[in-house]
Amino acid sequence: MNDYYRLAESVKYTRNKRRVILEGKDESLTLIGMGRSAFVFKVPSDNKALKVFFPEFKAIAQEEAEIYRMLKGIPQFPELHESGDNYLVIDYIEGLTLFDCLTQGIPIDPEKIQEVDRVLMLAKKRGLNPSDIHLRNILFTSKGEIKMIDVARFRQTKDCLQWRDLKRAFHWFYFKPFCPKKIPAHVLNMIAAVYKKRLIPSPH
């Protein structure tokens, strides 16, 4: 039994109809996030991130591990160090997401958006189809580097317009002088919810 397997097995939780509740974990783990399919913990001893998937999402764990292997060598993506039946171990990335930058009023340069485009093109050259690109899975490190996480949908076959529409929003609104550079979180969440329900038309 290796250490990461043991750490993943230590994660205990319950769920009700509305949410998953973390009830226990190894004391060395620090919870840093929770999504629809997994908990994410920092392993401080070796500066790694441990992503533990809920049982019904084990297939996503295996899919995401395989995609990280396909992305190996592209520095803007974390390196996969280990994977198991229901967990991944990747580089821990410390930084601010695009969402953080917008809510905190930290300016985002057009060059950063262009860099994201370049990184996605590198992924496409590996035979992938980057999808589900949003404000919370693009990070800027303290050195100004771009990092991207949550790649589980990079092999889906449908044409995802999410990044294209987000990029247009930056160019059509955010980069204009009249647009505020600090946007409240609840406003961004509302826009995302409306967009997800397709109440905001996607321009072609």
C-alpha positions as CSV (number, residue, x, y, z in Angstrom):
1,M,0.0,0.0,0.0
2,N,1.6,3.3,-1.1
3,D,1.2,6.6,0.8
4,Y,-1.1,8.2,-1.8
5,Y,-3.4,5.3,-1.8
6,R,-3.5,5.4,2.0
7,L,-4.3,9.1,2.0
8,A,-7.0,8.7,-0.6
9,E,-8.5,5.8,1.5
10,S,-8.5,8.0,4.6
11,V,-11.1,10.4,3.0
12,K,-14.6,9.8,4.5
13,Y,-17.7,11.6,3.7
14,T,-21.5,11.5,3.7
15,R,-24.0,12.9,1.3
16,N,-27.6,14.1,1.3
17,K,-29.8,15.1,-1.6
18,R,-28.1,18.5,-1.9
19,R,-24.4,18.1,-1.1
20,V,-21.4,16.0,-0.1
21,I,-20.1,16.6,3.4
22,L,-16.5,15.7,4.3
23,E,-16.4,13.9,7.6
24,G,-12.8,12.7,7.9
25,K,-9.4,12.6,6.3
26,D,-5.7,12.1,7.2
27,E,-4.6,15.0,9.3
28,S,-1.8,15.7,6.9
29,L,-4.2,16.7,4.1
30,T,-5.5,20.2,3.6
31,L,-8.8,20.6,1.7
32,I,-8.4,23.1,-1.0
33,G,-11.5,22.5,-3.2
34,M,-14.5,20.4,-3.9
35,G,-16.3,20.0,-7.2
36,R,-19.2,17.9,-8.6
37,S,-17.0,14.8,-8.8
38,A,-14.1,15.0,-6.3
39,F,-12.4,16.5,-3.3
40,V,-9.0,18.2,-3.9
41,F,-6.4,18.2,-1.1
42,K,-2.9,19.7,-0.8
43,V,-0.3,17.2,0.5
44,P,2.1,19.7,2.2
45,S,4.9,17.3,2.7
46,D,5.7,17.1,-1.0
47,N,3.7,20.0,-2.4
48,K,1.4,17.8,-4.4
49,A,-2.4,17.9,-5.0
50,L,-4.4,14.8,-4.3
51,K,-7.8,14.6,-6.1
52,V,-10.1,12.0,-4.7
53,F,-13.2,11.1,-6.8
54,F,-16.5,10.0,-5.5
55,P,-17.3,6.4,-6.4
56,E,-19.7,7.1,-9.2
57,F,-17.0,9.2,-10.9
58,K,-14.2,6.7,-11.0
59,A,-14.4,6.6,-14.8
60,I,-13.6,10.3,-14.8
61,A,-10.6,9.7,-12.6
62,Q,-9.2,7.3,-15.2
63,E,-10.1,9.6,-18.1
64,E,-8.4,12.6,-16.5
65,A,-5.3,10.6,-15.7
66,E,-5.0,9.4,-19.3
67,I,-5.4,13.0,-20.6
68,Y,-2.7,14.3,-18.2
69,R,-0.4,11.6,-19.7
70,M,-1.1,12.9,-23.2
71,L,-0.3,16.4,-22.0
72,K,3.0,15.4,-20.4
73,G,5.8,17.8,-21.3
74,I,3.6,20.9,-21.8
75,P,4.6,23.0,-18.8
76,Q,1.3,24.9,-18.5
77,F,-0.4,21.7,-17.3
78,P,0.4,20.1,-14.0
79,E,2.4,16.8,-14.2
80,L,0.6,13.6,-13.2
81,H,2.7,11.8,-10.6
82,E,0.4,8.9,-9.7
83,S,-3.1,7.7,-10.3
84,G,-5.3,5.0,-8.8
85,D,-8.8,3.7,-9.1
86,N,-10.4,6.8,-7.6
87,Y,-7.6,9.4,-7.2
88,L,-4.9,11.4,-9.0
89,V,-1.7,13.0,-7.7
90,I,-0.6,16.1,-9.6
91,D,1.6,19.2,-9.0
92,Y,0.1,21.6,-6.5
93,I,-0.2,25.0,-8.3
94,E,-0.3,28.1,-6.2
95,G,-1.8,31.0,-8.0
96,L,-4.9,33.1,-8.7
97,T,-7.6,32.0,-11.1
98,L,-9.1,34.2,-13.7
99,F,-12.1,34.3,-11.4
100,D,-10.0,35.5,-8.5
101,C,-8.4,38.2,-10.7
102,L,-11.8,39.6,-11.8
103,T,-13.3,39.6,-8.3
104,Q,-10.2,41.1,-6.7
105,G,-9.7,43.8,-9.5
106,I,-6.3,42.4,-10.6
107,P,-5.8,43.5,-14.2
108,I,-5.7,40.9,-16.9
109,D,-3.6,41.7,-20.0
110,P,-4.7,40.8,-23.5
111,E,-1.4,38.9,-23.8
112,K,-2.5,36.5,-21.1
113,I,-5.6,35.6,-23.1
114,Q,-3.5,35.1,-26.1
115,E,-1.2,32.8,-24.1
116,V,-4.2,30.7,-23.0
117,D,-5.0,30.3,-26.7
118,R,-1.5,29.2,-27.4
119,V,-1.6,26.6,-24.7
120,L,-4.9,25.2,-25.9
121,M,-3.4,24.9,-29.4
122,L,-0.6,22.8,-27.9
123,A,-3.2,20.5,-26.4
124,K,-5.0,20.2,-29.8
125,K,-1.7,19.2,-31.4
126,R,-1.7,16.2,-29.0
127,G,-5.0,15.1,-30.5
128,L,-7.1,16.6,-27.8
129,N,-10.2,18.8,-27.9
130,P,-10.0,21.2,-25.0
131,S,-13.4,21.7,-23.5
132,D,-15.1,23.1,-20.4
133,I,-12.6,26.0,-20.2
134,H,-13.8,28.5,-17.7
135,L,-12.6,31.2,-15.2
136,R,-11.8,28.8,-12.4
137,N,-9.5,26.4,-14.3
138,I,-7.0,28.9,-15.6
139,L,-4.5,30.1,-13.1
140,F,-1.7,32.7,-13.0
141,T,1.2,32.0,-10.7
142,S,3.2,34.6,-8.7
143,K,5.8,34.4,-11.6
144,G,3.1,35.4,-14.1
145,E,3.0,31.9,-15.6
146,I,-0.2,30.4,-16.9
147,K,-1.4,27.0,-15.6
148,M,-4.5,25.0,-16.6
149,I,-6.2,22.3,-14.5
150,D,-9.3,20.1,-14.7
151,V,-8.8,18.5,-18.1
152,A,-11.2,15.6,-17.8
153,R,-13.3,16.8,-20.8
154,F,-10.4,17.4,-23.2
155,R,-11.3,14.3,-25.2
156,Q,-14.9,14.9,-25.8
157,T,-15.9,15.0,-29.4
158,K,-18.5,17.9,-29.5
159,D,-17.4,21.4,-30.3
160,C,-17.2,23.3,-27.1
161,L,-17.7,27.1,-27.6
162,Q,-17.2,28.1,-23.9
163,W,-13.6,29.4,-24.3
164,R,-14.4,31.1,-27.6
165,D,-17.3,33.0,-26.0
166,L,-15.3,33.8,-22.8
167,K,-12.5,35.2,-25.0
168,R,-14.9,37.3,-26.9
169,A,-16.3,38.7,-23.6
170,F,-12.8,39.8,-22.6
171,H,-12.2,41.5,-26.0
172,W,-15.7,43.0,-26.4
173,F,-16.1,44.2,-22.8
174,Y,-13.3,43.7,-20.3
175,F,-10.6,45.3,-22.3
176,K,-12.7,48.3,-23.1
177,P,-11.9,51.5,-21.1
178,F,-15.5,51.7,-19.8
179,C,-15.6,48.2,-18.3
180,P,-14.9,47.9,-14.6
181,K,-11.9,45.7,-13.8
182,K,-13.3,44.5,-10.5
183,I,-16.5,42.4,-10.8
184,P,-18.4,41.0,-7.8
185,A,-18.4,37.2,-7.5
186,H,-22.2,37.1,-7.4
187,V,-22.4,38.9,-10.8
188,L,-19.9,36.5,-12.4
189,N,-21.8,33.5,-10.9
190,M,-25.1,34.9,-12.2
191,I,-23.7,35.4,-15.7
192,A,-22.3,31.8,-15.7
193,A,-25.6,30.4,-14.6
194,V,-27.5,32.2,-17.3
195,Y,-24.9,31.2,-19.9
196,K,-25.1,27.6,-18.8
197,K,-28.8,27.6,-19.3
198,R,-28.2,29.0,-22.8
199,L,-30.2,32.1,-22.1
200,I,-27.2,34.1,-23.4
201,P,-26.9,33.4,-27.2
202,S,-23.5,32.3,-28.4
203,P,-22.5,34.5,-31.3
204,H,-21.2,32.8,-34.4
